[in-house]
Every structure is written in C-alpha cells, then in structure tokens.
Amino acid sequence: MEPKDKKLMETLPIPQSVYGMCDFEDVYWRMASEAPDECIFVELGCFIGQSSMTMARAIVGTGKKISMYCVDLWPIIKEGEMYRYYLQKWRGDLFRGWAENMAPFRRHVDIHALQCDSAQAARLFANQSVWFAFIDANHNRSSVVADVKAWHQKVAFGGYIGGHDVGPKPWPDVEPVVNGFYRDDWELIHRSWLHHKN
Ligand SMILES: C[S@@+](CC[C@H](N)C(=O)[O-])C[C@H]1O[C@@H](n2cnc3c(N)ncnc32)[C@H](O)[C@@H]1O
C-alpha cells in the first residue's frame, strides 16, 4: 500500500534500526489498510519496539485514527552476556528502550503502553472493542492458550486476531493452539497466523 503522506514517512525511524523479531510488516500494513478509520490495535509482546514501530508506521501510512495499545512485561534485565547491549544502553530497563524507540511516533499516533501480563491486560478492554490484536509474547502452550482465550472475546466482529511464530521451530506450541481454537479458519502469512472474526 502507498503511504498517504510519503514525506512524513521519510521523517520516521526505520524499525530495522532496532533489534527485534518483526517479519510481519505485511500483516500490520494489511490490517491498517483494512481497518475502519477509528479503531483500536493491540500488540502483545513488544520487546524494545521493532514491531511496535512497524505497527505505528503502518498506522501513519494510512492516515487513520487508530489507537495502539502495546503490552509487555518489560522486565529489568540484571545480567547476562546476551543482554550486554541493553544493560549498557538502558541499564537493563527494556521499557526505557521501547519508550525511546517509540518517542518519534507518539507525535503522530495515539500510543499507550501497558506494562503487565498479556492475558491479564485483556481485562482492561470491553468485549469486542478491539479491531486487531496480535500476539507475540510468551510462546509456551499455556500462555498462548491464555492469550487467545482472553483476546478473542475482545476482538470485534469483522476484526482480526493473529500472532507470530507458527511452525515447528522454534516455538512448536503455537500452531497446535491456533489449530485447537480456529481449526482451519486461519491464514498463514510467513510465520504469522491471522483469524478473521466474523
Ligand atoms: C518475541 S519478543 C517480542 C518481539 C517483538 N514483537 C518484536 O518483533 O520486536 C516477546 C516479548 O514478550 C514479552 N513477554 C513474555 N511473556 C509475557 C507475558 N506473559 N506478558 C506480557 N509480555 C510478555 C517479553 O518481555 C518480550 O519482550
């Protein structure tokens, strides 16, 4: 999809400039283009913001009034070779990293951060109040079950629920859970799944 305001898009940071796992840009752009002019998107599992930036860019690209809710535990990392960069840059506070990376987008998109468990966060939303929910938090079986259960009822009829990491590796629990809920009523897009609630 062609962004409405190409010049504005050029001023926004590129998501790939920060570390992340977002290979679902197509999903976010498609959702933003199909969404009504005013609605709510929820992202569950945001890490330091590569995917949240991608969602925000897609929203800016459509020029719609879509509010974004970003949910993550954003733990404080205290040690670990793997996390040396985050320890040095934000003293291990992943939320600081996410907030810093999202700051340029907050001038253009209504963005809310919810630092809590992904399934628990659903309690803050009325049933059928969300147009699109995307799950990329804890990928173990019980967490994915809890997330899909909690968020399915929050999604409006006509909206979508989806998530990341279907396939046998590296998270074999996700696909069986999605099949358990939706049988064959979901679409595979790269490594993401998408269910149209109607
Ligand atoms: C795979 S990463 C998300 C990557 C991000 N979507 C991206 O593409 O850059 C998973 C994230 O889920 C968060 N997380 C794990 N379990 C969670 C839970 N129960 N509730 C909320 N967030 C959780 C972790 O803190 C981590 O940031």
The ligand as a MOL file (V3000), in Angstrom:
LIG
                    3D

  0  0  0     0  0            999 V3000
M  V30 BEGIN CTAB
M  V30 COUNTS 27 29 0 0 0
M  V30 BEGIN ATOM
M  V30 1 C 9.4030 -12.3530 20.9460 0
M  V30 2 S 9.5250 -10.9520 21.9790 0 CHG=1
M  V30 3 C 8.5570 -9.7450 21.1200 0
M  V30 4 C 9.2650 -9.2350 19.9140 0
M  V30 5 C 8.6110 -8.0570 19.2690 0
M  V30 6 N 7.2320 -8.2990 18.8990 0
M  V30 7 C 9.3990 -7.6930 18.0140 0
M  V30 8 O 9.0820 -8.2370 16.9430 0
M  V30 9 O 10.3530 -6.9170 18.1190 0 CHG=-1
M  V30 10 C 8.4880 -11.4130 23.2920 0
M  V30 11 C 8.1610 -10.3020 24.2750 0
M  V30 12 O 7.0940 -10.7460 25.0900 0
M  V30 13 C 7.2740 -10.2990 26.4090 0
M  V30 14 N 6.5310 -11.2250 27.2770 0
M  V30 15 C 6.8340 -12.5120 27.6020 0
M  V30 16 N 5.8890 -13.0360 28.3720 0
M  V30 17 C 4.9540 -12.0740 28.5530 0
M  V30 18 C 3.7190 -12.0150 29.2570 0
M  V30 19 N 3.2510 -13.0570 29.9310 0
M  V30 20 N 3.0330 -10.8700 29.2240 0
M  V30 21 C 3.4940 -9.7840 28.5270 0
M  V30 22 N 4.6500 -9.7920 27.8340 0
M  V30 23 C 5.3690 -10.9160 27.8540 0
M  V30 24 C 8.7670 -10.3020 26.6290 0
M  V30 25 O 9.1130 -9.3650 27.6430 0
M  V30 26 C 9.2930 -9.9110 25.2310 0
M  V30 27 O 9.5360 -8.5390 25.1450 0
M  V30 END ATOM
M  V30 BEGIN BOND
M  V30 1 1 1 2
M  V30 2 1 2 3
M  V30 3 1 2 10
M  V30 4 1 3 4
M  V30 5 1 4 5
M  V30 6 1 5 6
M  V30 7 1 5 7
M  V30 8 2 7 8
M  V30 9 1 7 9
M  V30 10 1 10 11
M  V30 11 1 11 12
M  V30 12 1 11 26
M  V30 13 1 12 13
M  V30 14 1 13 14
M  V30 15 1 13 24
M  V30 16 1 14 15
M  V30 17 1 14 23
M  V30 18 2 15 16
M  V30 19 1 16 17
M  V30 20 1 17 18
M  V30 21 2 17 23
M  V30 22 1 18 19
M  V30 23 2 18 20
M  V30 24 1 20 21
M  V30 25 2 21 22
M  V30 26 1 22 23
M  V30 27 1 24 25
M  V30 28 1 24 26
M  V30 29 1 26 27
M  V30 END BOND
M  V30 END CTAB
M  END
